Amino acid sequence: MQYMLIFKETDAEIGRRDDPEAAPAYWGAWNAYVGALHQSGVVVSGNGLQAPHTATHVRVDGGKRQVQDGPFADTHEHLGGYFIVETAGLDDALEWAARAPCASAGSV
């Protein structure tokens, strides 16, 4: 069975990406997690995403396109990336989700 693990991170967690003191631990945790996923053979596909400040939000209202720079308004977590995994069942997919670095500060 295939499942999508969607990683949502808080602003504080995303800020760790470029913080000289916090970045090594942040990227180290993600590299270990992604490495374990790949080594287990469950990964079908996946991608990380750019930081929210690079986003553009498009909406059509009354036939007119409205473009807003930045992430969707009023959100406390940002989509950081995803993996499609193939596991024996939901319990196995939930185990992988719980191991994600963002599971304790954001959500999966």
A tleap script that builds the chain and sets N, CA, C and O, in Angstrom:
source leaprc.protein.ff14SB
mol = sequence {
  NMET GLN TYR MET LEU ILE PHE LYS GLU THR
  ASP ALA GLU ILE GLY ARG ARG ASP ASP PRO
  GLU ALA ALA PRO ALA TYR TRP GLY ALA TRP
  ASN ALA TYR VAL GLY ALA LEU HIE GLN SER
  GLY VAL VAL VAL SER GLY ASN GLY LEU GLN
  ALA PRO HIE THR ALA THR HIE VAL ARG VAL
  ASP GLY GLY LYS ARG GLN VAL GLN ASP GLY
  PRO PHE ALA ASP THR HIE GLU HIE LEU GLY
  GLY TYR PHE ILE VAL GLU THR ALA GLY LEU
  ASP ASP ALA LEU GLU TRP ALA ALA ARG ALA
  PRO CYS ALA SER ALA GLY SER CVAL
}
set mol.1.N position { 0.843 -1.165 0.000 }
set mol.1.CA position { 0.000 0.000 0.000 }
set mol.1.C position { 0.897 1.240 0.000 }
set mol.1.O position { 1.913 1.279 0.694 }
set mol.2.N position { 0.516 2.240 -0.775 }
set mol.2.CA position { 1.297 3.474 -0.823 }
set mol.2.C position { 0.647 4.553 0.041 }
set mol.2.O position { -0.577 4.670 0.106 }
set mol.3.N position { 1.497 5.333 0.699 }
set mol.3.CA position { 1.066 6.430 1.558 }
set mol.3.C position { 1.913 7.651 1.250 }
set mol.3.O position { 3.062 7.529 0.828 }
set mol.4.N position { 1.339 8.835 1.463 }
set mol.4.CA position { 2.093 10.076 1.303 }
set mol.4.C position { 2.382 10.642 2.684 }
set mol.4.O position { 1.467 10.909 3.463 }
set mol.5.N position { 3.659 10.820 2.974 }
set mol.5.CA position { 4.078 11.505 4.197 }
set mol.5.C position { 4.303 12.964 3.828 }
set mol.5.O position { 5.199 13.269 3.041 }
set mol.6.N position { 3.515 13.858 4.377 }
set mol.6.CA position { 3.603 15.293 4.089 }
set mol.6.C position { 4.189 15.970 5.315 }
set mol.6.O position { 3.640 15.858 6.411 }
set mol.7.N position { 5.293 16.667 5.138 }
set mol.7.CA position { 6.016 17.273 6.252 }
set mol.7.C position { 5.672 18.746 6.375 }
set mol.7.O position { 5.894 19.525 5.448 }
set mol.8.N position { 5.125 19.122 7.528 }
set mol.8.CA position { 4.793 20.517 7.792 }
set mol.8.C position { 5.676 20.998 8.928 }
set mol.8.O position { 5.787 20.350 9.969 }
set mol.9.N position { 6.304 22.151 8.710 }
set mol.9.CA position { 7.232 22.707 9.699 }
set mol.9.C position { 6.767 24.090 10.132 }
set mol.9.O position { 6.152 24.828 9.361 }
set mol.10.N position { 7.071 24.422 11.369 }
set mol.10.CA position { 6.752 25.753 11.886 }
set mol.10.C position { 7.768 26.763 11.353 }
set mol.10.O position { 8.818 26.390 10.828 }
set mol.11.N position { 7.440 28.033 11.497 }
set mol.11.CA position { 8.380 29.096 11.110 }
set mol.11.C position { 9.709 28.933 11.837 }
set mol.11.O position { 10.776 29.112 11.250 }
set mol.12.N position { 9.632 28.592 13.126 }
set mol.12.CA position { 10.853 28.437 13.924 }
set mol.12.C position { 11.730 27.311 13.371 }
set mol.12.O position { 12.949 27.459 13.279 }
set mol.13.N position { 11.115 26.198 13.008 }
set mol.13.CA position { 11.881 25.083 12.452 }
set mol.13.C position { 12.502 25.454 11.111 }
set mol.13.O position { 13.668 25.151 10.860 }
set mol.14.N position { 11.741 26.098 10.265 }
set mol.14.CA position { 12.271 26.506 8.962 }
set mol.14.C position { 13.420 27.495 9.141 }
set mol.14.O position { 14.377 27.487 8.368 }
set mol.15.N position { 13.324 28.343 10.160 }
set mol.15.CA position { 14.398 29.297 10.451 }
set mol.15.C position { 15.705 28.627 10.822 }
set mol.15.O position { 16.772 29.215 10.650 }
set mol.16.N position { 15.639 27.393 11.334 }
set mol.16.CA position { 16.850 26.659 11.712 }
set mol.16.C position { 17.686 26.283 10.489 }
set mol.16.O position { 18.889 26.051 10.614 }
set mol.17.N position { 17.069 26.219 9.321 }
set mol.17.CA position { 17.779 25.810 8.103 }
set mol.17.C position { 19.012 26.672 7.835 }
set mol.17.O position { 20.053 26.163 7.418 }
set mol.18.N position { 18.892 27.967 8.076 }
set mol.18.CA position { 19.968 28.901 7.748 }
set mol.18.C position { 20.665 29.484 8.965 }
set mol.18.O position { 21.560 30.316 8.818 }
set mol.19.N position { 20.278 29.067 10.159 }
set mol.19.CA position { 20.900 29.556 11.388 }
set mol.19.C position { 22.237 28.832 11.569 }
set mol.19.O position { 22.260 27.606 11.673 }
set mol.20.N position { 23.355 29.575 11.609 }
set mol.20.CA position { 24.661 28.917 11.696 }
set mol.20.C position { 24.806 27.959 12.872 }
set mol.20.O position { 25.520 26.961 12.770 }
set mol.21.N position { 24.143 28.246 13.978 }
set mol.21.CA position { 24.250 27.362 15.140 }
set mol.21.C position { 23.289 26.181 15.066 }
set mol.21.O position { 23.634 25.082 15.500 }
set mol.22.N position { 22.099 26.385 14.527 }
set mol.22.CA position { 21.069 25.344 14.515 }
set mol.22.C position { 21.076 24.480 13.254 }
set mol.22.O position { 20.599 23.345 13.272 }
set mol.23.N position { 21.615 25.018 12.164 }
set mol.23.CA position { 21.548 24.304 10.876 }
set mol.23.C position { 22.200 22.920 10.904 }
set mol.23.O position { 21.619 21.983 10.357 }
set mol.24.N position { 23.376 22.743 11.512 }
set mol.24.CA position { 23.966 21.400 11.487 }
set mol.24.C position { 23.069 20.328 12.112 }
set mol.24.O position { 22.952 19.227 11.572 }
set mol.25.N position { 22.445 20.638 13.231 }
set mol.25.CA position { 21.550 19.660 13.866 }
set mol.25.C position { 20.289 19.456 13.029 }
set mol.25.O position { 19.811 18.331 12.886 }
set mol.26.N position { 19.751 20.547 12.477 }
set mol.26.CA position { 18.547 20.464 11.646 }
set mol.26.C position { 18.799 19.565 10.443 }
set mol.26.O position { 18.073 18.598 10.212 }
set mol.27.N position { 19.842 19.899 9.678 }
set mol.27.CA position { 20.127 19.122 8.460 }
set mol.27.C position { 20.627 17.725 8.793 }
set mol.27.O position { 20.365 16.783 8.046 }
set mol.28.N position { 21.344 17.576 9.905 }
set mol.28.CA position { 21.807 16.251 10.310 }
set mol.28.C position { 20.638 15.317 10.593 }
set mol.28.O position { 20.661 14.151 10.196 }
set mol.29.N position { 19.616 15.826 11.278 }
set mol.29.CA position { 18.433 15.017 11.583 }
set mol.29.C position { 17.690 14.634 10.308 }
set mol.29.O position { 17.267 13.490 10.146 }
set mol.30.N position { 17.532 15.607 9.398 }
set mol.30.CA position { 16.835 15.296 8.144 }
set mol.30.C position { 17.647 14.333 7.281 }
set mol.30.O position { 17.083 13.408 6.696 }
set mol.31.N position { 18.947 14.536 7.194 }
set mol.31.CA position { 19.770 13.628 6.390 }
set mol.31.C position { 19.713 12.204 6.936 }
set mol.31.O position { 19.651 11.249 6.161 }
set mol.32.N position { 19.734 12.049 8.253 }
set mol.32.CA position { 19.646 10.716 8.858 }
set mol.32.C position { 18.283 10.079 8.559 }
set mol.32.O position { 18.204 8.898 8.222 }
set mol.33.N position { 17.228 10.863 8.683 }
set mol.33.CA position { 15.879 10.349 8.430 }
set mol.33.C position { 15.703 9.944 6.970 }
set mol.33.O position { 15.210 8.854 6.679 }
set mol.34.N position { 16.103 10.816 6.059 }
set mol.34.CA position { 15.970 10.523 4.632 }
set mol.34.C position { 16.836 9.321 4.259 }
set mol.34.O position { 16.413 8.472 3.474 }
set mol.35.N position { 18.034 9.247 4.812 }
set mol.35.CA position { 18.897 8.098 4.559 }
set mol.35.C position { 18.260 6.803 5.027 }
set mol.35.O position { 18.318 5.794 4.324 }
set mol.36.N position { 17.644 6.818 6.222 }
set mol.36.CA position { 16.979 5.617 6.745 }
set mol.36.C position { 15.796 5.215 5.880 }
set mol.36.O position { 15.576 4.028 5.638 }
set mol.37.N position { 15.028 6.207 5.409 }
set mol.37.CA position { 13.908 5.917 4.517 }
set mol.37.C position { 14.404 5.199 3.258 }
set mol.37.O position { 13.871 4.160 2.870 }
set mol.38.N position { 15.425 5.768 2.637 }
set mol.38.CA position { 15.949 5.184 1.395 }
set mol.38.C position { 16.545 3.803 1.640 }
set mol.38.O position { 16.312 2.884 0.855 }
set mol.39.N position { 17.307 3.645 2.711 }
set mol.39.CA position { 17.923 2.349 3.002 }
set mol.39.C position { 16.885 1.266 3.270 }
set mol.39.O position { 17.130 0.090 3.000 }
set mol.40.N position { 15.731 1.654 3.798 }
set mol.40.CA position { 14.688 0.667 4.098 }
set mol.40.C position { 14.000 0.157 2.838 }
set mol.40.O position { 13.383 -0.908 2.850 }
set mol.41.N position { 14.109 0.923 1.744 }
set mol.41.CA position { 13.478 0.523 0.489 }
set mol.41.C position { 12.015 0.912 0.358 }
set mol.41.O position { 11.361 0.490 -0.596 }
set mol.42.N position { 11.474 1.708 1.289 }
set mol.42.CA position { 10.056 2.060 1.224 }
set mol.42.C position { 9.770 3.267 0.323 }
set mol.42.O position { 8.614 3.498 -0.031 }
set mol.43.N position { 10.788 4.034 -0.054 }
set mol.43.CA position { 10.563 5.264 -0.816 }
set mol.43.C position { 10.180 4.948 -2.260 }
set mol.43.O position { 10.887 4.228 -2.964 }
set mol.44.N position { 9.049 5.501 -2.681 }
set mol.44.CA position { 8.625 5.435 -4.078 }
set mol.44.C position { 9.078 6.708 -4.781 }
set mol.44.O position { 9.622 6.651 -5.884 }
set mol.45.N position { 8.854 7.858 -4.146 }
set mol.45.CA position { 9.302 9.154 -4.667 }
set mol.45.C position { 9.190 10.181 -3.548 }
set mol.45.O position { 8.657 9.893 -2.477 }
set mol.46.N position { 9.694 11.373 -3.806 }
set mol.46.CA position { 9.592 12.446 -2.821 }
set mol.46.C position { 10.404 13.649 -3.231 }
set mol.46.O position { 11.277 13.566 -4.095 }
set mol.47.N position { 10.108 14.764 -2.602 }
set mol.47.CA position { 10.818 16.008 -2.869 }
set mol.47.C position { 10.738 16.924 -1.654 }
set mol.47.O position { 9.734 16.961 -0.943 }
set mol.48.N position { 11.820 17.660 -1.435 }
set mol.48.CA position { 11.796 18.755 -0.480 }
set mol.48.C position { 11.353 20.000 -1.228 }
set mol.48.O position { 11.473 20.071 -2.451 }
set mol.49.N position { 10.849 20.964 -0.509 }
set mol.49.CA position { 10.376 22.193 -1.133 }
set mol.49.C position { 11.189 23.381 -0.650 }
set mol.49.O position { 11.837 23.324 0.395 }
set mol.50.N position { 11.148 24.455 -1.423 }
set mol.50.CA position { 11.827 25.684 -1.048 }
set mol.50.C position { 11.147 26.297 0.173 }
set mol.50.O position { 10.010 25.951 0.493 }
set mol.51.N position { 11.830 27.187 0.839 }
set mol.51.CA position { 11.280 27.876 2.010 }
set mol.51.C position { 10.037 28.678 1.622 }
set mol.51.O position { 9.924 29.118 0.478 }
set mol.52.N position { 9.115 28.872 2.546 }
set mol.52.CA position { 7.856 29.552 2.248 }
set mol.52.C position { 7.998 30.948 1.652 }
set mol.52.O position { 7.154 31.368 0.860 }
set mol.53.N position { 9.045 31.669 2.018 }
set mol.53.CA position { 9.172 33.036 1.498 }
set mol.53.C position { 9.374 33.067 -0.016 }
set mol.53.O position { 9.267 34.134 -0.620 }
set mol.54.N position { 9.660 31.940 -0.637 }
set mol.54.CA position { 9.834 31.888 -2.088 }
set mol.54.C position { 8.519 31.603 -2.811 }
set mol.54.O position { 8.474 31.612 -4.041 }
set mol.55.N position { 7.446 31.349 -2.055 }
set mol.55.CA position { 6.167 30.937 -2.634 }
set mol.55.C position { 5.427 32.088 -3.304 }
set mol.55.O position { 5.672 33.261 -3.022 }
set mol.56.N position { 4.523 31.722 -4.191 }
set mol.56.CA position { 3.579 32.654 -4.794 }
set mol.56.C position { 2.209 31.995 -4.725 }
set mol.56.O position { 2.047 30.837 -5.109 }
set mol.57.N position { 1.241 32.729 -4.241 }
set mol.57.CA position { -0.120 32.225 -4.061 }
set mol.57.C position { -0.995 32.850 -5.141 }
set mol.57.O position { -1.017 34.071 -5.297 }
set mol.58.N position { -1.721 32.011 -5.890 }
set mol.58.CA position { -2.582 32.492 -6.976 }
set mol.58.C position { -4.029 32.129 -6.660 }
set mol.58.O position { -4.329 31.007 -6.251 }
set mol.59.N position { -4.913 33.095 -6.856 }
set mol.59.CA position { -6.349 32.883 -6.661 }
set mol.59.C position { -7.080 33.619 -7.782 }
set mol.59.O position { -6.663 34.702 -8.189 }
set mol.60.N position { -8.155 33.041 -8.273 }
set mol.60.CA position { -8.987 33.708 -9.267 }
set mol.60.C position { -10.294 34.066 -8.579 }
set mol.60.O position { -11.000 33.201 -8.060 }
set mol.61.N position { -10.602 35.359 -8.586 }
set mol.61.CA position { -11.819 35.862 -7.943 }
set mol.61.C position { -12.553 36.737 -8.943 }
set mol.61.O position { -12.011 37.742 -9.404 }
set mol.62.N position { -13.773 36.367 -9.280 }
set mol.62.CA position { -14.549 37.146 -10.245 }
set mol.62.C position { -13.894 37.176 -11.614 }
set mol.62.O position { -14.017 38.160 -12.343 }
set mol.63.N position { -13.202 36.107 -11.963 }
set mol.63.CA position { -12.542 36.028 -13.258 }
set mol.63.C position { -11.217 36.767 -13.337 }
set mol.63.O position { -10.584 36.782 -14.392 }
set mol.64.N position { -10.786 37.379 -12.240 }
set mol.64.CA position { -9.521 38.114 -12.218 }
set mol.64.C position { -8.500 37.373 -11.371 }
set mol.64.O position { -8.790 36.923 -10.263 }
set mol.65.N position { -7.322 37.260 -11.912 }
set mol.65.CA position { -6.239 36.577 -11.203 }
set mol.65.C position { -5.622 37.507 -10.167 }
set mol.65.O position { -5.295 38.656 -10.462 }
set mol.66.N position { -5.467 36.993 -8.946 }
set mol.66.CA position { -4.807 37.730 -7.880 }
set mol.66.C position { -3.567 36.937 -7.487 }
set mol.66.O position { -3.644 35.735 -7.231 }
set mol.67.N position { -2.444 37.607 -7.441 }
set mol.67.CA position { -1.179 36.969 -7.108 }
set mol.67.C position { -0.631 37.601 -5.842 }
set mol.67.O position { -0.546 38.824 -5.727 }
set mol.68.N position { -0.262 36.755 -4.899 }
set mol.68.CA position { 0.299 37.221 -3.627 }
set mol.68.C position { 1.634 36.514 -3.420 }
set mol.68.O position { 1.707 35.287 -3.485 }
set mol.69.N position { 2.671 37.272 -3.176 }
set mol.69.CA position { 3.972 36.672 -2.863 }
set mol.69.C position { 3.940 36.120 -1.454 }
set mol.69.O position { 3.277 36.665 -0.572 }
set mol.70.N position { 4.660 35.039 -1.256 }
set mol.70.CA position { 4.755 34.435 0.065 }
set mol.70.C position { 3.771 33.300 0.229 }
set mol.70.O position { 2.982 33.006 -0.669 }
set mol.71.N position { 3.828 32.661 1.396 }
set mol.71.CA position { 2.965 31.507 1.649 }
set mol.71.C position { 1.513 31.921 1.842 }
set mol.71.O position { 1.206 33.102 1.997 }
set mol.72.N position { 0.640 30.947 1.829 }
set mol.72.CA position { -0.778 31.179 2.076 }
set mol.72.C position { -0.943 31.876 3.422 }
set mol.72.O position { -0.315 31.484 4.405 }
set mol.73.N position { -1.762 32.881 3.469 }
set mol.73.CA position { -1.954 33.679 4.689 }
set mol.73.C position { -2.553 32.844 5.820 }
set mol.73.O position { -3.219 31.839 5.573 }
set mol.74.N position { -2.317 33.260 7.033 }
set mol.74.CA position { -2.897 32.667 8.237 }
set mol.74.C position { -2.507 31.220 8.472 }
set mol.74.O position { -3.315 30.444 8.983 }
set mol.75.N position { -1.310 30.843 8.119 }
set mol.75.CA position { -0.854 29.483 8.387 }
set mol.75.C position { 0.239 29.505 9.442 }
set mol.75.O position { 1.031 30.445 9.508 }
set mol.76.N position { 0.279 28.474 10.261 }
set mol.76.CA position { 1.291 28.382 11.306 }
set mol.76.C position { 2.339 27.322 10.977 }
set mol.76.O position { 3.394 27.259 11.607 }
set mol.77.N position { 2.035 26.500 9.991 }
set mol.77.CA position { 2.977 25.485 9.529 }
set mol.77.C position { 3.090 25.604 8.020 }
set mol.77.O position { 2.149 26.019 7.344 }
set mol.78.N position { 4.244 25.237 7.505 }
set mol.78.CA position { 4.500 25.342 6.076 }
set mol.78.C position { 4.867 23.980 5.527 }
set mol.78.O position { 5.552 23.198 6.186 }
set mol.79.N position { 4.413 23.701 4.326 }
set mol.79.CA position { 4.727 22.444 3.669 }
set mol.79.C position { 6.207 22.436 3.308 }
set mol.79.O position { 6.672 23.266 2.527 }
set mol.80.N position { 6.936 21.490 3.886 }
set mol.80.CA position { 8.374 21.417 3.662 }
set mol.80.C position { 8.779 20.384 2.635 }
set mol.80.O position { 9.873 20.466 2.076 }
set mol.81.N position { 7.924 19.415 2.376 }
set mol.81.CA position { 8.231 18.373 1.414 }
set mol.81.C position { 7.372 17.154 1.657 }
set mol.81.O position { 6.477 17.164 2.502 }
set mol.82.N position { 7.652 16.107 0.909 }
set mol.82.CA position { 6.847 14.896 1.020 }
set mol.82.C position { 7.619 13.690 0.508 }
set mol.82.O position { 8.599 13.822 -0.225 }
set mol.83.N position { 7.160 12.522 0.908 }
set mol.83.CA position { 7.611 11.255 0.349 }
set mol.83.C position { 6.378 10.412 0.082 }
set mol.83.O position { 5.429 10.425 0.866 }
set mol.84.N position { 6.390 9.685 -1.013 }
set mol.84.CA position { 5.450 8.602 -1.245 }
set mol.84.C position { 6.194 7.351 -0.804 }
set mol.84.O position { 7.273 7.059 -1.320 }
set mol.85.N position { 5.635 6.617 0.133 }
set mol.85.CA position { 6.270 5.395 0.623 }
set mol.85.C position { 5.346 4.216 0.357 }
set mol.85.O position { 4.125 4.364 0.304 }
set mol.86.N position { 5.938 3.064 0.195 }
set mol.86.CA position { 5.164 1.845 0.039 }
set mol.86.C position { 5.507 0.934 1.203 }
set mol.86.O position { 6.645 0.489 1.350 }
set mol.87.N position { 4.504 0.665 2.026 }
set mol.87.CA position { 4.694 -0.153 3.218 }
set mol.87.C position { 3.626 -1.241 3.256 }
set mol.87.O position { 2.687 -1.237 2.460 }
set mol.88.N position { 3.783 -2.158 4.180 }
set mol.88.CA position { 2.823 -3.259 4.318 }
set mol.88.C position { 1.454 -2.770 4.780 }
set mol.88.O position { 0.443 -3.422 4.519 }
set mol.89.N position { 1.415 -1.638 5.461 }
set mol.89.CA position { 0.142 -1.133 5.945 }
set mol.89.C position { 0.286 0.211 6.624 }
set mol.89.O position { 1.382 0.764 6.716 }
set mol.90.N position { -0.831 0.728 7.098 }
set mol.90.CA position { -0.865 2.048 7.714 }
set mol.90.C position { 0.038 2.139 8.937 }
set mol.90.O position { 0.695 3.160 9.142 }
set mol.91.N position { 0.082 1.097 9.746 }
set mol.91.CA position { 0.917 1.142 10.952 }
set mol.91.C position { 2.378 1.380 10.614 }
set mol.91.O position { 3.055 2.140 11.306 }
set mol.92.N position { 2.876 0.743 9.560 }
set mol.92.CA position { 4.270 0.953 9.144 }
set mol.92.C position { 4.479 2.383 8.647 }
set mol.92.O position { 5.493 3.004 8.963 }
set mol.93.N position { 3.531 2.907 7.874 }
set mol.93.CA position { 3.635 4.290 7.387 }
set mol.93.C position { 3.609 5.268 8.558 }
set mol.93.O position { 4.336 6.261 8.552 }
set mol.94.N position { 2.783 4.998 9.555 }
set mol.94.CA position { 2.720 5.861 10.734 }
set mol.94.C position { 4.023 5.829 11.523 }
set mol.94.O position { 4.428 6.840 12.096 }
set mol.95.N position { 4.675 4.679 11.556 }
set mol.95.CA position { 5.984 4.586 12.219 }
set mol.95.C position { 6.993 5.494 11.524 }
set mol.95.O position { 7.742 6.209 12.190 }
set mol.96.N position { 7.022 5.473 10.199 }
set mol.96.CA position { 7.935 6.349 9.457 }
set mol.96.C position { 7.570 7.815 9.682 }
set mol.96.O position { 8.458 8.653 9.841 }
set mol.97.N position { 6.294 8.130 9.696 }
set mol.97.CA position { 5.865 9.510 9.935 }
set mol.97.C position { 6.321 9.995 11.301 }
set mol.97.O position { 6.783 11.128 11.434 }
set mol.98.N position { 6.198 9.156 12.310 }
set mol.98.CA position { 6.574 9.544 13.674 }
set mol.98.C position { 8.073 9.767 13.814 }
set mol.98.O position { 8.506 10.489 14.713 }
set mol.99.N position { 8.865 9.166 12.948 }
set mol.99.CA position { 10.327 9.323 13.022 }
set mol.99.C position { 10.820 10.607 12.360 }
set mol.99.O position { 11.982 10.971 12.539 }
set mol.100.N position { 9.975 11.303 11.603 }
set mol.100.CA position { 10.399 12.521 10.906 }
set mol.100.C position { 10.815 13.595 11.896 }
set mol.100.O position { 10.161 13.764 12.926 }
set mol.101.N position { 11.896 14.333 11.608 }
set mol.101.CA position { 12.336 15.383 12.512 }
set mol.101.C position { 11.272 16.429 12.837 }
set mol.101.O position { 11.285 17.003 13.926 }
set mol.102.N position { 10.360 16.681 11.915 }
set mol.102.CA position { 9.349 17.714 12.156 }
set mol.102.C position { 8.129 17.201 12.906 }
set mol.102.O position { 7.230 17.984 13.209 }
set mol.103.N position { 8.071 15.911 13.214 }
set mol.103.CA position { 6.895 15.357 13.880 }
set mol.103.C position { 6.682 15.945 15.275 }
set mol.103.O position { 5.545 16.017 15.741 }
set mol.104.N position { 7.742 16.362 15.941 }
set mol.104.CA position { 7.598 16.900 17.290 }
set mol.104.C position { 7.347 18.407 17.323 }
set mol.104.O position { 6.782 18.910 18.294 }
set mol.105.N position { 7.750 19.127 16.295 }
set mol.105.CA position { 7.564 20.580 16.282 }
set mol.105.C position { 6.493 21.024 15.287 }
set mol.105.O position { 5.847 22.053 15.482 }
set mol.106.N position { 6.309 20.259 14.240 }
set mol.106.CA position { 5.303 20.553 13.220 }
set mol.106.C position { 4.345 19.389 13.146 }
set mol.106.O position { 3.728 19.018 14.145 }
set mol.107.N position { 4.216 18.806 11.957 }
set mol.107.CA position { 3.373 17.627 11.825 }
set mol.107.C position { 3.736 16.874 10.543 }
set mol.107.O position { 4.400 17.399 9.649 }
set mol.108.N position { 3.276 15.634 10.493 }
set mol.108.CA position { 3.448 14.791 9.302 }
set mol.108.C position { 2.101 14.193 8.986 }
set mol.108.O position { 1.972 13.438 8.022 }
savepdb mol mol.pdb
quit
